[in-house]
Amino acid sequence: AAAVERCTALMELAALGLFGDSTRTGEVYGELRRRCGADAIDHLKRCQEGAHGHAAVVPLPQQFVADIARIAEIVRKPEVAP
């Protein structure tokens, strides 16, 4: 909980969720693409736009929410090393 509270940006939260390390923001897009597909990056960018007060264009809001939920489920599951 303390690690989450220290995050001040969405990319820090994403890095924390993906790697357990909020400082690895530069690796977020690559890992998100690898684990969730290229569309996940577009979804994250739309979330960032909305978080910064810009009107994010979301043509199908219910589908967007469902996609974000799917991405969150994938990110939440720890990967097992081969």
N, C-alpha and C positions, 0 to 999 in steps of 0.2 A: 504494500500500500504506500509506503514512503517513497519508493522508486517512481510510482505513478504520480504522486503529488509533486515530485521534483520536475516532471516534464512540463515544459511551457509551450510546446508545439506538437502538432499532430504527427509530424515526422519522427519526433522523439518517442512518442507513444507507439508508433508503428515499429520503430527499431527495438523498443523494449519488448513488444509482443513477439516479434520475429526472432530476435537474438538474445533477449534477456539483458540487453545493453543499449541504453538510450542514446549512446554516443555514436552508434553505427548508422546514422541517418543516410550516409552516402551509399549504403548497400541496400537500402529498402526497396527501391524500384526493381533491381535485379532479382532479389530474393522473392519479391511479390510476383514478378513475372514467372519465375521458375516454379513456384508453388501453386499459383492461382491462375496464371494466364495473363496475357497482355491487357485484357479488358480491366483487370483489377487495378492497373496503374491509372487508367482513365477514371475509374471510380474514386480512387484515393485523391486524385487531382480535383475532382468535383467537390469532394468533402473539404479539401483545403480551400477552394474558392469560397465555399459557403462559410467556412470558419473565419475568413478574412473579410467578410462583409460584401463580397461580390455575389451577384445573382448567378448561381450555377444553373446551367440549363440541364434540366432532367425531364426529358419528354415523357417517360413512363415512371412516375414516382414509386408506384407499388413494386414494379420490377426492380428498380434501383435499390430499394430497401431489401428486397429478397436477395439480390446479388451481394449486397454488403453483408447480410447475415451469413450467406454461404462462404464468403471470403473470411469472415471472422471465425467460422467453424474450422476452416482449414488451418488458419494461423494458430488457433488455440491448441490444436493437437500437436504434441511434440513429435518431431521426426525421429525415427530410429535409424541410427547409423548402420550401414550394411556390414 
